[in-house]
Each structure stands twice: as C-alpha cells, then as structure tokens.
Amino acid sequence: MGRIVTLQERKDLEAGRRAEAAGKVMTKLRDYAASHGGRFVVFGSAARGAMRHDSDIDIWADFPLEGELGAVSFAEDVCALEGLPCDILFCGTPKAAFKDLIRDDMVVLQ
C-alpha cells in the first residue's frame, strides 16, 4: 500500500506546476511580443515568483490597436495549453494609478 498524499502536498505540487507553466507562458509571450510590435506585462504572483495552488497569471497586453485582439487570443491560447488560468487586460494603456500599483510587481515581456 502506498503512502497517502496529504492535501498540503497536493497543493504544493499544483503550485509548482503552475509556477512552471507560468514560466513557459512568459517565454512564449516574450517571443510573440518581440515579433508583433507590442509587449505583455505580467504582474501579481507570477511576476513575484510566488504562485500558489489556486493562482492565475495576470497579463496586460499592450499592443497597437490593430494587433491587440490577436495578442489577447494568443495569450489565452498559450495559457490554456499550459492549463493555467489567466486574467488578461487590454484596450489601451491602464491609468497611472494602476501602473503605480503594479510598478514593483511586474515583468515586462517585449
């Protein structure tokens, strides 16, 4: 009979899986941004390297208007392939107050 895996161990495993998935997503987002004239900004727990078992990845897609929907669609698809829930902001530049809020808690991918 095998060892029983505790709830905390399962949570830790899922947190590790999500952290690894976030790294893969960020690499793909960086490559996309570099070839499509925009940038993605990842903020929150993924940017801090503090993914939990229930974390999503927070992404701001900053692309010219004509490329914005394609960038958002790409980000959603990449996250889905990695099994990582995402929260994506787009539609122009966020207000200064939002930028101030995430300034110390973000990774710019371009």
Backbone torsions as a table, in degrees:
resi	resn	phi	psi	omega
1	MET	NA	134.6	-176.8
2	GLY	-80.4	166.3	178.0
3	ARG	-70.9	142.1	177.9
4	ILE	-79.3	130.5	177.9
5	VAL	-88.5	125.9	-177.4
6	THR	-76.9	163.3	176.4
7	LEU	-59.0	-43.1	179.8
8	GLN	-62.8	-38.9	177.8
9	GLU	-64.5	-40.6	177.4
10	ARG	-64.8	-40.8	177.5
11	LYS	-62.9	-42.4	179.4
12	ASP	-63.6	-41.4	177.6
13	LEU	-62.5	-42.9	-179.8
14	GLU	-67.8	-38.0	177.1
15	ALA	-61.6	-42.1	177.4
16	GLY	-64.4	-41.5	178.2
17	ARG	-62.7	-43.6	179.7
18	ARG	-66.5	-36.5	177.2
19	ALA	-64.0	-43.8	177.9
20	GLU	-63.6	-42.9	178.3
21	ALA	-62.3	-41.0	178.9
22	ALA	-61.0	-40.7	177.4
23	GLY	-61.3	-42.9	177.9
24	LYS	-64.8	-43.5	178.8
25	VAL	-61.0	-45.0	-177.8
26	MET	-63.0	-38.1	177.3
27	THR	-62.5	-44.9	-179.5
28	LYS	-67.9	-37.3	177.3
29	LEU	-65.1	-41.2	178.8
30	ARG	-60.2	-45.5	-179.6
31	ASP	-62.8	-43.3	179.8
32	TYR	-63.3	-47.0	-178.5
33	ALA	-60.7	-41.5	-179.0
34	ALA	-63.4	-31.9	-177.4
35	SER	-97.0	-2.5	-177.0
36	HIS	-126.0	13.9	172.0
37	GLY	67.7	37.2	177.2
38	GLY	-147.9	-159.8	177.0
39	ARG	-153.5	154.7	170.3
40	PHE	-112.6	141.6	173.8
41	VAL	-117.6	119.1	176.7
42	VAL	-98.8	132.0	-179.7
43	PHE	-136.9	171.7	-179.1
44	GLY	86.7	-153.4	-172.4
45	SER	-61.7	-34.5	178.5
46	ALA	-65.0	-39.7	179.0
47	ALA	-68.8	-33.8	180.0
48	ARG	-80.6	-12.3	-174.5
49	GLY	71.5	35.6	-175.6
50	ALA	-128.6	46.4	-179.2
51	MET	-66.5	140.9	175.7
52	ARG	-110.8	176.2	-178.6
53	HIS	-64.5	-20.6	-178.0
54	ASP	-116.7	15.6	-178.7
55	SER	-74.7	148.5	167.5
56	ASP	-109.7	-177.3	175.0
57	ILE	-112.8	127.2	-179.5
58	ASP	-96.1	124.3	-174.1
59	ILE	-131.4	135.1	170.3
60	TRP	-110.3	119.9	178.3
61	ALA	-94.3	113.1	-177.6
62	ASP	-114.2	90.9	-176.1
63	PHE	-132.2	157.1	172.5
64	PRO	-56.5	149.9	-174.2
65	LEU	-49.5	-42.0	-176.8
66	GLU	-68.9	-18.5	-179.9
67	GLY	-109.0	-0.1	-173.0
68	GLU	-63.9	-49.7	-177.6
69	LEU	-65.0	-37.0	176.4
70	GLY	-63.8	-39.7	179.5
71	ALA	-66.6	-42.8	179.2
72	VAL	-64.3	-43.6	178.7
73	SER	-61.4	-42.7	178.0
74	PHE	-60.5	-47.4	-178.9
75	ALA	-60.9	-44.1	178.5
76	GLU	-61.0	-43.9	-178.7
77	ASP	-64.2	-43.7	-179.9
78	VAL	-63.0	-43.6	178.6
79	CYS	-62.7	-43.0	179.5
80	ALA	-62.4	-41.7	179.0
81	LEU	-61.7	-31.6	179.8
82	GLU	-91.8	-0.2	180.0
83	GLY	66.0	36.1	-176.6
84	LEU	-119.0	115.5	176.6
85	PRO	-59.6	147.0	-178.5
86	CYS	-134.7	156.0	174.3
87	ASP	-128.3	114.5	-173.4
88	ILE	-118.1	127.4	174.3
89	LEU	-101.8	142.8	173.8
90	PHE	-156.5	-162.3	-176.4
91	CYS	75.4	57.5	173.6
92	GLY	90.8	-174.0	-176.9
93	THR	-83.9	130.4	177.2
94	PRO	-63.4	160.1	178.7
95	LYS	-64.3	157.7	-178.4
96	ALA	-56.6	-37.0	-178.7
97	ALA	-62.6	-38.5	178.4
98	PHE	-67.8	-44.1	178.7
99	LYS	-60.0	-40.3	177.6
100	ASP	-62.9	-37.7	-178.3
101	LEU	-64.3	-38.3	-176.0
102	ILE	-101.2	-1.9	-174.0
103	ARG	-48.7	-44.6	-177.6
104	ASP	-91.8	8.7	-171.8
105	ASP	-138.8	47.6	-176.1
106	MET	-148.1	157.5	175.0
107	VAL	-127.5	123.5	179.7
108	VAL	-93.4	126.7	-178.4
109	LEU	-115.4	111.3	179.8
110	GLN	-148.8	NA	NA
